[in-house]
Each structure stands twice: as structure tokens, then as C-alpha cells.
């Protein structure tokens, strides 16, 4: 399953998903956010891994770590709108990204205490 046509299909389907979501957001922010919040990209990755014959353990590991990596990114979605109302887009995005990196580091240290190694 490593052919160029399969790879091109993967790119087209995955890119189409991002484009569709960004177009929907132009018309309805709430519905666009709902679609974006669904774990479609992760589901696509799981499907691609399965189709490509990856071991079940690798697929399960991806789902497991995706959960743990999402948790510390959630504050960004609250912080960004707050910062956006006080500074320009790029500064707000940069500050939100920096806060996310710090949140991730702190979260990784916290969950390490219960045996989950994210770094």
C-alpha cells in the first residue's frame, strides 16, 4: 500500500478535510468549530495506519498518546480569544502557542507522577 497513488489519495482526502472545515467556518463559526473539534484527523490517521498494515499496538499507542497530548492544548482555545481582543492576531497566536508549550511541559511533569511518560 505504499504506492504513489495511495499517498496522493491520502494527501487529497486529508487536505480536503481541512479546506472543508475552513470554508464552513466562514459561514458558521459554531458549526465549523464543532466539525473541527471532532477528532477527524486522528480518525483518519488511525484509518491510514490500519490500511497500511501497522501493528495493532502502534495504532492503539497513537490513540492513547493523542488523548494525553490533547489535554494540555485545551487552555489555548480559551486564552486565544481573550488575547485576540487585546492584541493583534499574530501576537495572540504566538502567546497562545507559548502558553500551550508551557502547559504541555507542566502537564507532562504532572502525569509522569502517575507513570505516563509524554516526553
C-alpha positions as CSV (number, residue, x, y, z in Angstrom):
1,X,0.0,0.0,0.0
2,X,2.9,2.4,-0.4
3,X,2.2,3.4,-3.9
4,X,2.3,7.0,-5.1
5,X,-1.4,6.9,-6.0
6,X,-2.3,5.8,-2.5
7,X,-0.1,8.5,-1.0
8,X,-1.7,11.1,-3.2
9,X,-5.1,9.9,-2.2
10,X,-4.1,10.2,1.5
11,X,-3.0,13.8,0.9
12,X,-6.1,14.8,-1.1
13,X,-8.6,13.4,1.5
14,X,-6.7,14.9,4.4
15,X,-6.2,18.3,2.8
16,X,-9.9,18.3,1.6
17,X,-11.0,17.9,5.2
18,X,-9.0,20.9,6.4
19,X,-10.3,23.0,3.4
20,X,-13.9,22.0,4.0
21,X,-13.7,22.9,7.7
22,X,-12.1,26.3,7.0
23,X,-14.8,27.0,4.4
24,X,-17.6,26.0,6.8
25,X,-16.2,28.4,9.4
26,X,-16.6,31.3,7.0
27,X,-20.3,30.8,7.1
28,X,-21.0,29.5,10.6
29,X,-18.4,29.6,13.3
30,X,-20.2,27.3,15.7
31,X,-20.7,24.5,13.2
32,X,-17.2,24.9,11.9
33,X,-15.8,24.7,15.4
34,X,-17.9,21.6,16.0
35,X,-16.6,19.9,12.9
36,X,-13.0,21.0,13.8
37,X,-13.4,19.7,17.4
38,X,-14.3,16.2,16.2
39,X,-11.2,14.0,16.1
40,X,-11.5,13.6,12.3
41,X,-7.8,14.0,11.7
42,X,-7.0,11.4,14.4
43,X,-9.6,9.0,13.0
44,X,-8.0,9.5,9.5
45,X,-4.6,8.7,10.9
46,X,-5.9,5.6,12.6
47,X,-7.5,4.5,9.3
48,X,-4.3,5.2,7.3
49,X,-2.2,3.2,9.8
50,X,-4.7,0.3,9.7
51,X,-4.8,0.3,5.9
52,X,-1.0,0.4,5.7
53,X,-0.8,-2.7,7.9
54,X,0.6,-1.1,11.0
55,X,0.5,-3.4,14.1
56,X,-2.5,-3.0,16.4
57,X,-0.1,-1.9,19.2
58,X,1.1,1.0,17.1
59,X,-2.4,2.1,16.3
60,X,-3.5,1.8,19.9
61,X,-0.5,3.7,21.1
62,X,-1.3,6.5,18.7
63,X,-4.8,6.8,20.1
64,X,-3.6,6.7,23.7
65,X,-1.0,9.4,23.3
66,X,-3.3,11.6,21.2
67,X,-5.6,11.8,24.2
68,X,-2.8,12.8,26.6
69,X,-1.4,15.3,24.1
70,X,-4.8,17.0,23.6
71,X,-5.4,17.7,27.3
72,X,-2.7,20.4,27.7
73,X,-3.6,22.1,24.5
74,X,-7.2,22.9,25.6
75,X,-6.4,26.1,27.5
76,X,-5.2,27.6,24.2
77,X,-8.8,27.7,23.0
78,X,-9.8,29.8,26.0
79,X,-6.7,32.0,26.1
80,X,-6.6,32.8,22.3
81,X,-10.0,34.6,22.1
82,X,-9.1,36.6,25.3
83,X,-5.8,37.7,23.8
84,X,-7.3,38.3,20.4
85,X,-9.5,41.0,21.9
86,X,-6.4,42.7,23.4
87,X,-3.7,42.4,20.8
88,X,-3.3,41.6,17.1
89,X,-3.8,38.1,15.6
90,X,-0.1,37.2,15.3
91,X,0.8,38.2,18.8
92,X,-2.2,36.5,20.3
93,X,-1.4,33.3,18.3
94,X,2.2,33.4,19.4
95,X,1.4,34.0,23.0
96,X,-1.2,31.2,22.9
97,X,1.3,28.8,21.4
98,X,3.9,29.7,24.0
99,X,1.3,29.2,26.8
100,X,0.5,25.8,25.2
101,X,4.1,24.8,25.3
102,X,4.4,25.7,28.9
103,X,1.1,24.0,29.7
104,X,2.3,20.8,27.9
105,X,5.6,20.8,29.9
106,X,3.8,21.2,33.2
107,X,1.2,18.6,32.3
108,X,4.0,16.1,31.2
109,X,5.7,16.6,34.6
110,X,2.3,16.1,36.4
111,X,1.3,12.9,34.5
112,X,4.8,11.4,34.9
113,X,4.0,11.1,38.6
114,X,1.3,8.5,37.7
115,X,3.5,6.7,35.2
116,X,2.6,8.4,31.9
117,X,5.7,9.5,30.0
118,X,4.9,12.1,27.4
119,X,8.4,13.4,26.8
